[in-house]
Amino acid sequence: MCGIVGYTGKELALNPVLSGLRKLEYRGYDSAGIALALDSGEKLWVEKRAGKLGNLEEILGTKIPNSHSGIGHTRWATHGGPTDENAHPHLDNEGKLAVIHNGIIENYLELRAQLEKAGHKFKSETDSESVAHLLSDARKKHNGDLAAAMREACQQLRGSFTLLAIHSDEPGRIVGARRNSPLVVGVGDGENFLASDVSAFISHTKRALELGQDEVADITANTIVISNLAGKIQPHNEYEISWDASSAERGGFEHFMLKEIFEQPRAIADTLLGRITGLSEEITNRIDFKEIDKVVIVACGTAFNAGLVGKYAIEKWADIAVDVELASEYRYRDPSVDSRTLLIPISQSGETMDTLMALRYAKDKGAKVFAVCNTNGSTIPRESDAVLYTHAGPEIAVASTKAFETQLVAMYLMGLHLGRIRGTISETLLSQIEAELAELPAKVEQVLETVEPLRELTRNFSTASSMLFLGRHVGFPTALEGALKLKELAYMHAEGFAGGELKHGPIALIESGTPVVAIMPAAGSLLAEKMASNIQEVKARGAVVIAIADSELKAADFLVRIPSTHEFLQPVLAVVPLQVIAYEMAVARGNDVDQPRNLAKSVTVE
């Protein structure tokens, strides 16, 4: 997820471009860069630096170039590390054309090979730089028409993208395009904008145009031309932005929940930072993990579902018995607890009363407590022997999204830590999982870049009275989480089931047209074959099946593809489409997405 802004108009461009980047920095902190088209027509003025926007601002100083148009970018790294060279904008070999990009170009390796063969020299590891070279060639072919070049280039690209481009021969002109990634036009008085969202220009204008799929915007200070990839002019659909103070905090997203869904790659990366190869002694030195012979996870709601996934991982990697308990029920059945029990309470807020009381019960019985929490200094971490903080950041929407993802990551980190301490995980498997963990943020980003068709599909089921979710292995708690999100937001009947349990009763709920979401195990596994059989069972009774899978699945009516990963890590990817389904269903039904009825963010009473 990256932030993009373009400005052309009466002001010197550096200031509005920088201002826009500040509003968009939440979309990416890995690097920032600016390209300005000088009024003189000389080569582009470009500065870019790795790290946060402040790093770029430090080197800019007080000199403001004589330019009235430019583009700016904040990056969340996917292809290529967070370095100066990989920062945007990317230039053609003449230094006259600059491109910034949000999204993923899936066929960039193929394009790069073709372009290098044709003599182009690449300076970065990114997928984005291939677009700069592609545009450079296409512009020459179209006699300097940058918009025509953009239309041709987009037809050669596969993936999801927002692109902005400028050329030094045409100062004052910016061309943008989008596919499955946001781009909006800001309409000003003698100035116009292009940006990832309206927060980038809200201080300048409240008039905006939203681009459709595969549309190209060609703007100057006084003109806006929108066309499709065939070159046909498209009508302007202008709307007025009406924001209150709380809306501004949403960073341009319609709801906090949607914003937080798109923040998940960064939250996962922050939670993993410095921990993939082991938890620090500072976190773990108050507990002798070798003396533990039983693990109990206590949690409520979404955190309980994260704990269920944790059970699979910890039992497999650490070879130790794990129970997962509803915190609200735990202490009332007088469970067996002693000094060799490790209690893991999971709570986003650290103030969940049911979980806190379960913690206190277990501590009184002598258990060691290793908490998972998102809120520093809250009660549960304070009363625990050790705490693994997640770094989801503030989560405003009541329905948890990024907190759940980071709780999953915390469970994996705990499982690996216990496996290392107990010597129950092989070095080969450990290395494999560490590598897969490192790739999760980029893979979640990849899922997010392709959810637009799913949003449209979900609206078709807005009048459904029930939706069922099926999963096996770690897909079962993922199914539970998907159903919970739909209950919270859409106020409709939703249930999650283990696929093998269908024939033991739940299949009676299936009738013609019932939407069923199937979370498929990894392709080629025995469980994948069994889940495919479950899909056939529900389809035979009239269900409409939406499958979430890492490979093609002909039996499904609709397929949502996710990247492949280790089977235990799949919930991190598979839950994203489930969050999107719940969000879109709530919007379609006119519900309050961020504050669902009867719910509170933190339950501080039993």
Steps between C-alpha positions, in 0.01 A plus 500: 500500500655828386394863501486697176442870432531722194453877470487745212391860543575853608707419809861391499447125494735393778274624781170335399679177408676483837179591681321218321772252591468589867131411486577173321796380701282248683498309170875436507807584708780323312600791279378826350579687183405794279545582132432854373470614139698824484337792322816535291447156343836372627538146633277411791587611853494181710570424866424176683614334819447175687314521829225728613398821329704698752818360346405653167396830652836532676691500172265734317601801704336835428563526127179469298554411132326709235238240414121502491441127457632187666434160649580346838503153652518327836593134471406175667765265366402183313744436214844611615608615845447846653803672342564832327530321165168323540319814611261666257489688263671282240648660187560397142861489381481857367395638839206675334209274598405407858249245629357423843303184569275341759425130459669199346601443137473125474679465165785739580773236459382424150482873418838567653665228294349642181601856585856407597534312174392820324778695677332645807711521817331433835613655828261339751360162603140615479217386277411868451809610306398286204202734449728805463694334220184362340342847499814659361491277194123534456515880519749515215278270300204735558689819406534625855140436611541386860132409543506278190820341630333432835204334332729274297720415796204408724381250243834321536492490880361222716418560864361782711629854470463870531749687282592867464748627240655833400743600224739795497399594143145571622524685833152550638361164383444190713354172377361234734332161469347242731410132515379342826673775696365840604551827312292815534514837324485819705334785310627844597488858374796532266652185650425129493615193693537124469531293816445165670225659707345839562691564821795606284319807366208564738664821623492637142166383360191298590415420138608160375465248218549131559653302216342177382677175428764522222453873451768757423496858632689770307515823701644850477430798723177576312399178322401146593455233235399148601512216249483124494784287367352514151529879506128571530425809711313413819252729681600680820320381813573783741408491867554724800702382798320556830731425793476559870797481735461128569482429127837665452648254746393220270767607253252531216345156544124486531524308826763430763454127440591528134804709589605243757456212254744677269742568787548128561820451297675768703361370831621148423842628399527704820404202716759282326776761513804361679314188614498254210821328608409502870338689786735710708602400849350826620159355410551143617751494789234495774368160394685168490333346197678168549297450819167531317303188412163652407387816323160663546387784275215716632324763294165632378347561158749563223794444734360154579509415129862612485569272796348204317745553215776528759407158638579335167835676469620458859403133526673422171818700546546467879349152549304610805131469591300821443148579616309802371238631741232765484615738770143564614457129585847408616511569872143389567575134435795482743756382240815316599791748509843484662850645480576302182213665313566788262199726460483715188231770525431680172343847507524795263422755770658324794190588701259220400344414835420134429860442389642693792301293751614178334860624528459573869347160567789322330765711674345421836545133413869553418491521121749709303336764279628611160255758359437609143376859488490807276481769767810590695456545872150353522391275785552156348865565403566658839373191681683251276845352543586590141328663206533483125369831371344505159551818300166540330479865599171663602200302385193724501240282328320271742535197272861389533711454186865593534500405869394147401772475236770606743366261764543218248856612441561506876373141525745389232786678674410330828479159332842544344648625827369202694619266226852645516514481880368144510706382199191365328522681166758415235735764365365436150140562598600795717681666210206435269246656735724799575529569128124466451431734794720765343293484181160538669473883484559505126261212446224670698562810291460285190163374626387857572589612151255248353192533723297737281323220307417333834338822623278504193417132539402541866234756411316225312436326832384805696148360537611154613363389836791272584860431401709199598879471524687172468860416583729216597811497718598868557229590250239406762579785745536724194144405407389583855658845468332562165161412647561718805584801285182456299288472816659813646462716191217366283269395785424174322516131581849370431672185623846353464538123482772241467447353154477145628215595735266595215342159471449485877226762497590840354430393142130526590545879488582494127226600260496634146708816476666478842845661473776278637859620540754218488854560625701246305807328651824518304477361148589134463447404865270222619285756680463697176348193340264453792394865492433470128261218590330725755452760229332243278271405790370854549479575127283191453255662741491836323773700676697773323867442586765771538837327538814659645791301363862516389424318173226458242183322615245418233236383748456851645251749359739783588871480579707740709870427444751551779877444485644169613663479841570246775174330600510634858544859377215490250242662736693828477421510128164323494337725758547817294229410244272405792549846652420658165183290465378609843587863436331513161191317626462756777535789256249343260251460784545856619645402838739701715829333413724651767252490786276194457191491714527369855878458483791674669867493410617376836286292735599609847221330694433129546 
